[in-house]
Amino acid sequence: MDLSTLFSANVLLLSIFAICFLAISLQTRPRTHWLSWAAANALLALALIGFAVSNWLPPLAAYLLPNTLLLLGFGFHWHAARLLAHMPSKISNVAAPAFVYALAASCAYLISNYALAYLAANVVFMVLSVATITIYASKPFRGLISSIGLILAFVFLAAEGTLRTVHGLVSGAPQGPGMIDDVIVDIHLMCALVFISLTGAFSLALSFELAANRNREDARRDPLTGAFNRREFQARLENLLKETPKDDFGLVHFDLDHFKQVNDRFGHVAGDEALVRVCSEVKAHLRQNDCFARLGGEEFAVLLPSISRENAYRVAERLRERIAGLRFEFAPREFNLTASAGVYHGNGSKLPSNELLKTVDQSLYQSKRTGRNRVSIVDTVSDAAPS
């Protein structure tokens, strides 16, 4: 392909992706990363047009405009990656690389040395590529196949930027702005086509992969409190019982004492607030691999893998104390919620999940029968001892 055809192909592909991302942003939430990708592709398309017409631009504009637009485009790619990773990001993150280049290019214009502007653009370009690679390789994207595609795209881009920099240092950078018709430029434009195709396709895939993960996570969670739901708790318990060999584990089943009175006295909004506060307090005092679930209403359970009997009891007692210590804005200072809990500890050997739940239920009702706001622990269906 000749140079003008390669330019046209790049601009067309960038324009298609820009329109596609913009259209998606109008229909989805959150939309900020879609808008950033749309802006990135649109700016890159304008940058290529700027390179194509730079011979007709005023000298200062020819120095500044195309590469500034190019770096703004890659700045928006970096910005989108940070937004997807839930990292703090502002428009200043987008503008900073282009601003650095603009300073260098202005100096290059004053001393009539375009080689300085060319090298500055490529160095900033490589730094942006590496920064974007680092984000897509970070924890929020672990296990996502699409992020690997984006990492490869920006690695490819960084390598191509390195080639341009080395070529500029060894063979001499271009002596002036404008479209240069040589083999190296053809190679760069072919590489750009590959990069645009990769980032466009894998950006779409990554966003939908993240959305699918969110939907899967939402299906496992109680929408009010963020605790796991009964279905997830049951699955975790079944998996624990299937493990061979089995470690001892703890199962805490608790509910809030006389919780109906909260709704009756302060209203259902206050009741929801109380449930959210209780769950937040419980989650803050559990290990990462513990499973805390809302089974329904004011009824909760905690699955404690690989734990001793003594520590399982301590966890239940600590949770009971933390709940009793909560104070609520909707209620007088003297008001407090309490919880009654039952605890099972063992390896669940030869005990199906429904019998295990009956076992821990027995200890929960033992706590209720003996005064509430207490923890009872059992090992077998027939043994329930209040503490």
C-alpha positions in Angstrom: 0.0 0.0 0.0 1.2 3.5 -0.7 1.5 6.1 2.0 -1.8 7.9 1.4 -3.7 4.6 1.5 -2.1 3.7 4.8 -3.0 7.1 6.3 -6.5 6.7 5.0 -6.9 3.2 6.5 -5.6 4.4 9.9 -7.9 7.4 10.0 -10.9 5.4 8.9 -10.4 2.7 11.5 -9.8 5.2 14.2 -13.0 7.1 13.2 -15.0 3.9 13.3 -13.9 3.0 16.8 -14.4 6.6 18.0 -18.0 6.5 16.8 -18.6 3.0 18.2 -17.3 4.0 21.7 -19.2 7.2 21.7 -22.4 5.4 20.8 -21.9 2.9 23.6 -21.3 5.7 26.1 -24.7 7.0 25.4 -26.3 3.7 26.5 -24.2 2.5 29.4 -23.1 3.5 32.9 -20.5 4.2 33.9 -19.7 6.0 30.7 -16.5 7.9 31.4 -14.1 5.2 30.1 -16.1 4.8 26.9 -15.9 8.6 26.4 -12.1 8.5 27.0 -11.7 5.7 24.4 -13.8 7.7 22.0 -11.7 10.8 22.6 -8.5 8.9 22.2 -9.4 7.5 18.8 -10.8 10.8 17.6 -7.7 12.7 18.6 -5.4 10.0 17.0 -7.3 10.3 13.8 -7.0 14.1 13.9 -3.3 13.7 14.6 -2.8 11.6 11.5 -4.7 14.2 9.4 -2.4 16.8 11.0 0.7 14.9 9.9 -0.8 14.6 6.4 -1.4 18.3 6.0 1.5 19.7 8.0 3.3 20.9 4.9 0.4 23.4 4.5 0.4 24.5 8.1 2.2 27.5 9.6 5.7 26.4 10.9 4.8 26.7 14.6 1.6 24.8 14.1 3.4 22.1 12.1 5.8 21.7 15.0 3.1 21.6 17.7 -0.2 20.4 16.4 0.2 16.8 15.1 2.3 15.4 17.9 0.3 17.3 20.6 -2.9 15.7 19.3 -1.2 12.3 19.2 0.0 12.5 22.8 -3.4 13.8 23.9 -4.9 10.7 22.3 -2.6 8.4 24.1 -3.2 10.4 27.3 -6.9 9.5 27.0 -6.0 5.8 26.6 -4.0 6.1 29.8 -6.9 8.0 31.5 -9.4 5.3 30.4 -7.2 2.6 31.9 -7.0 4.4 35.2 -10.7 4.9 35.3 -11.3 1.2 34.6 -8.9 0.3 37.4 -10.7 2.7 39.8 -7.6 4.8 40.1 -7.8 8.6 40.7 -7.6 10.3 37.3 -8.1 13.9 36.1 -8.0 15.6 32.8 -4.6 16.9 33.9 -3.4 13.3 33.5 -4.3 13.6 29.9 -2.9 17.0 29.2 0.5 16.6 31.1 2.3 14.5 28.5 1.1 16.7 25.6 2.2 19.8 27.6 5.7 18.4 28.2 6.0 17.8 24.5 4.6 21.3 23.6 7.4 22.8 25.7 10.1 20.8 24.0 8.6 21.4 20.6 8.5 25.2 21.2 12.2 25.2 22.1 12.9 23.1 19.0 11.0 25.7 16.9 13.0 28.6 18.4 16.3 26.9 17.6 15.1 25.5 14.3 15.8 21.9 15.3 12.9 19.6 14.6 15.0 16.6 15.6 14.6 17.7 19.2 10.8 17.8 18.8 10.8 14.4 17.1 12.9 12.7 19.9 10.9 14.4 22.7 7.6 13.1 21.1 8.9 9.6 21.0 10.3 9.6 24.5 7.0 10.9 26.0 5.2 8.4 23.8 7.1 5.5 25.2 6.6 6.7 28.8 2.8 6.8 28.2 2.9 3.3 26.7 4.8 1.9 29.7 2.4 3.7 32.1 -0.6 2.2 30.4 0.9 -1.3 30.3 1.5 -1.0 34.1 -2.1 -0.2 34.7 -3.5 -3.1 32.6 -1.0 -5.4 34.4 -2.3 -4.3 37.8 -4.5 -6.2 40.3 -7.9 -5.0 39.0 -7.3 -6.7 35.7 -5.8 -10.0 36.9 -7.4 -13.0 35.3 -9.0 -11.0 32.5 -7.9 -12.3 29.1 -8.8 -9.0 27.3 -6.3 -7.1 29.5 -3.5 -9.4 28.1 -4.5 -8.3 24.6 -4.2 -4.6 25.6 -0.9 -5.2 27.3 0.4 -6.8 24.1 -0.9 -3.9 22.0 0.9 -1.3 24.2 4.1 -3.4 24.4 4.0 -3.5 20.6 3.5 0.2 20.6 6.3 0.9 23.1 8.7 -1.3 21.0 7.7 0.6 17.9 8.4 3.9 19.7 11.8 2.6 20.7 12.5 1.8 17.1 11.6 5.3 16.1 13.8 6.8 18.8 16.8 4.6 17.9 16.2 5.4 14.2 16.2 9.1 15.1 19.4 8.9 17.1 21.3 6.7 14.7 20.1 7.7 11.3 19.1 11.2 12.1 15.6 12.4 12.9 13.5 14.3 10.3 14.8 17.8 9.7 11.3 19.2 9.5 7.6 18.3 10.2 5.4 16.8 7.6 4.7 13.5 6.0 7.9 11.7 4.9 7.5 9.2 2.1 10.0 6.4 3.0 10.0 2.8 4.0 10.3 3.5 7.8 7.1 5.6 7.7 5.3 2.8 5.9 6.4 0.4 8.6 5.2 2.8 11.3 1.8 3.1 9.7 1.4 -0.6 9.3 2.3 -1.0 13.0 -0.3 1.7 13.8 -3.0 -0.3 12.0 -2.1 -3.4 14.1 -2.2 -1.3 17.3 -5.5 0.4 16.4 -7.1 -3.0 15.6 -5.8 -4.6 18.9 -6.8 -1.7 21.2 -10.2 -1.3 19.6 -11.2 -5.0 19.7 -9.7 -5.7 23.2 -11.1 -2.4 24.7 -14.6 -3.6 23.8 -13.9 -7.1 25.0 -12.3 -5.9 28.3 -15.2 -3.6 29.1 -17.8 -6.3 28.5 -15.6 -8.9 30.4 -15.6 -6.5 33.4 -19.4 -6.1 33.1 -19.8 -9.8 33.1 -17.7 -10.2 36.2 -19.8 -7.5 37.9 -23.0 -9.3 37.0 -21.6 -12.5 38.4 -20.6 -10.8 41.6 -24.0 -9.1 41.9 -25.6 -12.6 41.5 -23.7 -13.7 44.6 -24.5 -10.7 46.8 -27.4 -9.4 48.8 -28.3 -6.1 47.1 -28.9 -4.2 50.4 -26.0 -5.1 52.5 -23.3 -6.4 50.1 -23.0 -9.6 52.1 -23.1 -12.9 50.2 -26.5 -14.3 49.6 -27.9 -17.7 50.6 -27.1 -19.3 47.3 -23.4 -18.4 47.5 -23.3 -19.5 51.1 -24.8 -22.9 50.3 -22.3 -23.4 47.5 -19.4 -22.5 49.7 -20.6 -24.8 52.4 -21.1 -27.7 49.9 -17.6 -27.2 48.5 -16.1 -27.2 52.0 -17.9 -30.5 52.8 -16.6 -32.1 49.6 -13.0 -31.3 50.3 -10.7 -34.2 51.0 -9.0 -34.2 53.5 -11.3 -31.9 55.4 -9.9 -29.3 57.8 -11.9 -28.3 60.8 -14.1 -25.3 60.1 -16.5 -23.1 62.0 -20.1 -22.1 61.1 -21.7 -19.2 63.0 -25.4 -18.7 62.6 -26.8 -15.5 64.2 -29.8 -13.3 64.0 -30.7 -9.9 65.5 -32.9 -10.0 68.6 -36.3 -8.5 68.3 -35.4 -6.8 65.1 -39.1 -6.3 64.1 -39.3 -3.7 66.9 -36.8 -1.6 65.0 -39.0 -1.5 61.9 -42.1 -0.9 64.0 -40.6 1.8 66.1 -38.3 3.7 63.7 -39.5 2.6 60.3 -38.3 0.3 57.5 -35.7 2.8 56.2 -34.1 2.8 59.7 -34.3 -1.0 59.7 -32.4 -1.1 56.4 -29.8 1.3 57.8 -29.3 -0.9 60.8 -28.8 -4.0 58.6 -26.2 -2.2 56.5 -24.3 -1.0 59.6 -24.4 -4.4 61.2 -23.0 -6.1 58.0 -20.3 -3.5 57.6 -19.2 -4.1 61.2 -19.2 -7.8 60.7 -17.2 -7.7 57.5 -14.6 -5.5 59.0 -13.8 -8.2 61.6 -13.5 -11.3 59.4 -10.7 -12.8 57.4 -10.5 -12.4 53.6 -11.4 -16.1 53.0 -14.4 -16.2 55.4 -17.8 -16.2 53.9 -20.3 -13.9 55.5 -23.9 -14.2 54.1 -27.3 -12.7 54.7 -29.6 -15.7 54.7 -32.8 -13.6 54.8 -34.3 -10.8 56.9 -32.2 -10.3 60.0 -30.7 -13.8 59.7 -26.9 -14.2 59.0 -24.2 -16.8 58.8 -20.4 -16.9 58.7 -18.4 -19.7 57.3 -14.9 -19.9 58.9 -12.6 -22.3 57.0 -9.6 -23.8 58.7 -10.1 -22.6 62.2 -9.9 -24.0 65.7 -12.8 -24.5 68.0 -11.6 -21.8 70.4 -11.1 -19.2 67.7 -14.4 -20.0 66.1 -16.1 -19.2 69.4 -13.9 -16.1 69.8 -15.0 -14.8 66.4 -18.7 -15.3 67.2 -18.3 -13.6 70.6 -16.4 -10.7 69.1 -19.1 -10.2 66.5 -21.8 -10.3 69.2 -20.0 -7.6 71.2 -19.4 -5.4 68.1 -23.1 -5.5 67.2 -24.2 -4.7 70.8 -21.8 -1.7 70.7 -23.3 -0.1 67.6 -25.1 3.2 68.0 -27.5 4.5 65.4 -28.4 8.1 64.4 -32.1 7.2 64.1 -32.4 5.9 67.7 -31.7 7.3 71.2 -28.3 6.8 72.7 -29.5 4.1 75.0 -30.9 2.0 72.2 -28.8 -1.0 71.1 -29.2 -4.0 68.9 -28.2 -7.4 70.2 -27.6 -10.7 68.4 -28.0 -14.4 69.4 -25.6 -16.8 67.8 -25.0 -20.5 67.4 -21.7 -22.0 66.5 -20.8 -25.4 64.9 -17.2 -26.5 64.8 -15.8 -29.7 63.2 -15.0 -31.1 59.8 -18.6 -31.9 58.8 -17.6 -35.6 58.2 -20.6 -37.7 57.2 -22.9 -34.8 57.8 -24.9 -33.4 54.8 -25.3 -29.6 54.6 -28.9 -29.6 55.7 -28.1 -31.6 58.9 -25.2 -29.3 59.6 -27.5 -26.3 59.3 -30.0 -27.9 61.6 -27.1 -28.5 64.1 -26.1 -24.9 64.2 -29.7 -23.8 64.2 -30.1 -25.8 67.4 -27.4 -23.9 69.1 -28.8 -20.6 67.9 -32.2 -21.4 69.5 -30.4 -22.5 72.6 -29.0 -18.9 72.8 -32.5 -17.5 72.4 -34.0 -19.8 75.0 -31.4 -18.9 77.6 -31.9 -15.1 77.4 -30.6 -13.9 73.9 -27.5 -11.7 73.3 -25.2 -14.8 73.7 -23.3 -17.5 71.9 -23.9 -21.2 72.1 -21.6 -23.8 70.6 -22.3 -27.4 69.5 -20.3 -30.2 67.9 -23.1 -32.7 67.1 -26.9 -32.5 66.6 -27.5 -33.6 70.2 -25.0 -31.3 71.9 -25.9 -27.6 72.4 -24.1 -25.8 75.2 -24.7 -22.0 76.0 -21.7 -19.9 76.8 
